Each structure stands twice: as structure tokens, then as C-alpha cells.
Amino acid sequence: MNFPEGMRHLKIQRVGQFIGLLLLLLIGGMVFMLPVPLQAQILEPTATPDADGIIYAQVQVDDSLWAIASRSHISLDELLVLNGMTEGSIIRVGDLLIIGYVTPPATATSEPTITPTLSPPTPTFTPLPLPETAVCLRAYVDANQNGVYDPGEKLRPSVAFTIFNENAVAANYVTTGVSEPHCIKLEPGTYQITRSMSQDEHLTTDGNVAVVLRQGDRMDLAFGGFIGATATPSQTPEPVTPTATPEMTSVLDEVEPPMKTAVPEEDMSVGQENGRSPAWLVGGLVLLTVLMVLGVIFFVVRMRRA
């Protein structure tokens, strides 16, 4: 049986439409048959998970919980559990409701940045400053005239010091009696130091001193003096014991009598007349000693006979 050419094309077109409809129904049935977790992954094109893997659905105008659950391909109970809500909960336009969870994308771990360790700075040698070379001067009233500056002795004002070396005067200073000792910086070397004297002043230390200063030396010099008599107890010469002569024997005996042997008081009273013990006392002592010896011998002999 022969069909016109137009009818043949029409039949082929209808068969193609029928096959396409069957394919659409088959695909729709397969999507509806998918489990819920897979459905949650093919939600609305605008629903994308956040950094924590949570998928939200935004409430639209005239929207309801049932419509959101249907649009999100989950049940109403699942929607309520995910958001901690009940069927009577009120929703507003713009609210975000949780409709599913996915595994958040792995965050790329950046490698730690290695900070280069700087080498310690090279130590630089700083030379220490050299100590000052100086001479410190003071003038004082030497109250006890011993030539030593003792605590409590007053300082002398208006004493002029002159310091000079081999070539010229190096420094001058006049004391105030308050701010001493006064230190004067000098270069290392040999110096002569002199001080002035007032009228009727007597020095107890040298008034002209030579010093040798090395680098870093700090010399303290005190110049003493007094105004008044020159005789001092500390300078009195020790007495010299004179040599005994026949003429001075009697005088020395009166000053220091010769040492005598101690004797009992009774013997001294008896022998004061001639300066010696009487002969009868010596003879009595000898006789008493002989009698004692004879008595001991007699006693021993009797004891043997008995």
C-alpha cells in the first residue's frame, strides 16, 4: 500500500514526538524515584552551600513551609527538623531556611612560610675610656700637729697651689676651705707642686712636693700647717737615762732604792738593828733539826725491837 510523501513525513514526526514524551516521562520517574539525599543535591539552581556545607532556601512572597519543602524536594517534617520549627511557625519574606547539608569543600592548607633566621650582628669592639689622670689638693689646719689629715680638722682657705712641669706652669688653684679636695686633670708625667704660706704659719707637711703621674693615677695630697707655738707634745724627745757615777749613787738610791729580799715580819723586826739575822736564831734552828732526826731514829729502832 503506497502512502503519499507528505503523509509519510507526518507519521515519522508523530512517532518522534511520542518517543520524546516517553523519554521525558521515564526521566521524570527516575528523578522522583531517587533517594532524599541525592534529591537534596539537585535543588534549585540558586541554592548553593556556604563555607560550612549548609544549603539554604530563601522565603519568597506568598511562600509557605509546604511550598519550600516541595520546591526543595524534601518532606515537610524534614524541613521542620532541620530548622527546629513546627507547622505553626511563622516565616517572613527573606528568611533563610536550612534545606540540606553537603560536605564542605576541603580548604587548601597553605604551606608555612619559612622566615629566614638572621645571623647575629657582628660584635664591634668599643674601647673603654681611659681613666682620668688627676691630682687632688687640700690644705688643712693641723690641730694636733701630727702631719696627717684627721677627721674633724678644718680646711684652710686662701692657700695658693702652683703645679708646674719641666717646661711651664701646668695649673694654679686657690683653696676655698669648703670644696676641697679639688681635683685637677693632668697629663701623665712628672710635676712639682708648691703651696703658699701665710704669716706666722708653720707647716707640718712638705710645702713643695714632686709627684710622678702615670695614666689613670689619681693622687690625693693634703698640706697641713698651724699658726702658733712650734713646740708640740708629739715632738718632745724621749728622756735619756743618765749613766750612774760615784757622785750620783746616793741620789739614785734615794730615787729608786735597791730591791731587798722579802723576810717574815718577825725576822725583820729582830734584825733591823744590824741588817742581819742574830746568831742564836740560826743555832736554835740547827739544834731543832738534829733533835728531830734523832727522834726519828729512836722511834725506828724501838719499832724493830718490838
Secondary structure as GFF3:
##gff-version 3
##sequence-region A 1 306
A	DSSP	alpha_helix	5	33	.	.	.	ID=ss1
A	DSSP	alpha_helix	36	40	.	.	.	ID=ss2
A	DSSP	beta_strand	54	58	.	.	.	ID=ss3
A	DSSP	alpha_helix	65	71	.	.	.	ID=ss4
A	DSSP	alpha_helix	76	83	.	.	.	ID=ss5
A	DSSP	beta_strand	96	101	.	.	.	ID=ss6
A	DSSP	beta_strand	134	141	.	.	.	ID=ss7
A	DSSP	beta_strand	160	164	.	.	.	ID=ss8
A	DSSP	beta_strand	169	174	.	.	.	ID=ss9
A	DSSP	beta_strand	182	185	.	.	.	ID=ss10
A	DSSP	beta_strand	189	195	.	.	.	ID=ss11
A	DSSP	beta_strand	201	203	.	.	.	ID=ss12
A	DSSP	beta_strand	208	213	.	.	.	ID=ss13
A	DSSP	beta_strand	218	227	.	.	.	ID=ss14
A	DSSP	three_ten_helix	233	235	.	.	.	ID=ss15
A	DSSP	three_ten_helix	246	248	.	.	.	ID=ss16
A	DSSP	alpha_helix	249	255	.	.	.	ID=ss17
A	DSSP	alpha_helix	265	270	.	.	.	ID=ss18
A	DSSP	alpha_helix	279	305	.	.	.	ID=ss19
###
